[in-house]
Amino acid sequence: MHHPILPPPPSPTTPTNPPRQAQALAAMNGHTIEFATDFQMGVTNRTPEFLSKFPLGKVPAFESADGDLHLTEGQAIARYAAESGPRAAQLVGGDAKTRAIIEQWSCFAEQELAGNLLPPLLMCVFKMAPWDEARYNQCVANFERAAKRVELALQGGRRFLVGEEITMADVMVVGVLQVAARFVMDKEMIQGLKEVERYVREIMEVKEVKEAFGAPEFCEKRVRGG
Ligand SMILES: N[C@@H](CCC(=O)N[C@@H](CS)C(=O)NCC(=O)O)C(=O)O
């Protein structure tokens, strides 16, 4: 059903998760996302054909099978995958209040979790940004504060962020947390995030999530630069 123009799926260890999150959500609805295998960053996304569909030249970028829909912004692509199929009401919510809460977690995953995780990864893993200790410390502190918010939501052994079944909220949040676990959410930080650790492990056991993200890995010590 989906024929997106997307870069090849990033490995589960890269922070560019939106294609993986969409892949898991599409699979829950019985669909497969086809990834472009010949995508070359900085080349394919500069071609007139790509720019005519996606003027900003950014990825992830998605084209529907009928060619009628062109989307960028990972969150919107994931939402379309979640809404396209029999489990739509479960994944995005069956009423306005539930939909708003699930949307809140999706925004939170992108802005509070991914937004604070990305700068340290760009500095220390991808070496695409210069080392800046003050910024690194601030981002890690902001990330930890956001992760504590997830910890609070999971108190009492809750398995899902919203309701009693997996939703898009879990896929979006765990999509970022599992990358954080590999690089930033280390032994020291996880001491205060025991429910988060359990939750990430449990959600990553869900078949479609496991197929998209692989097995969870928790680092001993967070990456650093300098
Ligand atoms: N807000 C967008 C960000 C997408 C984005 O910044 N993509 C980068 C790669 S991770 C890109 O395509 N850069 C190419 C460019 O800036 O020309 C999303 O969440 O999908």
The ligand as a Gaussian input file, in Angstrom:
#p B3LYP/6-31G(d) Opt

LIG

0 1
 N       11.360000      17.836000      11.286000
 C       11.789000      16.848000      10.320000
 C       13.297000      16.912000      10.262000
 C       13.831000      16.180000       9.086000
 C       15.315000      16.475000       8.854000
 O       15.880000      17.451000       9.387000
 N       15.985000      15.657000       8.030000
 C       17.395000      15.816000       7.750000
 C       18.136000      14.518000       7.951000
 S       17.910000      13.867000       9.581000
 C       17.551000      16.162000       6.276000
 O       16.827000      15.641000       5.449000
 N       18.499000      17.025000       5.914000
 C       18.746000      17.377000       4.565000
 C       18.745000      18.864000       4.359000
 O       18.632000      19.605000       5.363000
 O       18.888000      19.285000       3.230000
 C       11.285000      15.468000      10.747000
 O       11.105000      15.241000      11.953000
 O       11.027000      14.614000       9.904000

